[in-house]
Amino acid sequence: MAHLTSIHDLSDDEIVALLDRAAAIEKDPKSVRHLLDGKVVCAAFFEPSTRTRLSFESAAQRLGASVIGFSDPATTSSSKGETLEDTVRMLNAYSDLIVMRHPKEGAARRAAAVSTVPVVNAGDGPGEHPTQTILDLYTMRKERGAIAGLTVGLVGDLRYGRTVHSLVPALQRLGAKAVAVAAPGLELPKPLAGDVAAMDLEEAARSCDVLYVTRVQKERFADAAEYEKVKGAFVVNADLLGRTKSRAIVMHPLPRVDEVSADVDGLPAAKYFEQARNGIPVRMAVLATLLETRPRADRSLSPTGSQ
Ligand code: NCD
């Protein structure tokens, strides 16, 4: 794997190898403390983030790498009209790996096409978010013992929620079953919808091993009135879980708005904060795997940015 722009950049074996490596790192973080000494990771965030950016930065530093980057594109030359490609060519000269979040779908792939260093997609608009998927799978495996055989209920905004777009194919490839509890009008996009049956929330709470709840992605709506109509379509609360005798663990990529009530937080089913914590060993595994298998990138400032 030269880049990680989509979950499809990884074979099934590579996904499992990342999960195993993350588990080994979580067990013995000291063993990798100097693995990436001298490397520079660039966090290029053109869109808001808390967990993804900070967990990548923390992961890089825990491997000995240093971090540069920006989290407010208004302070960069993209606000002067610089193309994404030109920005990436410059970042190639300053860093050994780029973690990028961008509002446009396909941005990470465009970046990878011109980049001489690995590009990791940390979210491209409504497109994908592959490292979130690795940490979601890691959490499911840790909490449930295995991924194969699980039934995972995907709740909320399945149309714009990029974490779901990476998660669905990964679950299917690893032998789990995904079912959809989509808010009205926010169903899975066509190519993904094929093998995913629809279910109502009560039934999903009753029958699923995992409830994977997502926020309605307000920032993707062209029309604010449309958002107002569907926000709050589903709420997972303690009453629902009790009433349905749910055995499911509750996951959420976070941030949540009101789709998982605070009264779930204290229940043993609540795994979303643990899930966010798992971002550290998982992102350490991703960075280590991408950086140690690659020869040092060309650091010249050649006009094409190529080697
Ligand atoms: C998600 C994202 O940015 O896609 N957050 C995250 O990375 N944990 C989910 C969201 O914003 O709703």
Residues whose N, C-alpha, C, O or C-beta is under 5 A from the ligand:
A	BS01	NCD	R51 T52 G123 H129 R162 T163 R215 P253 L254 P255
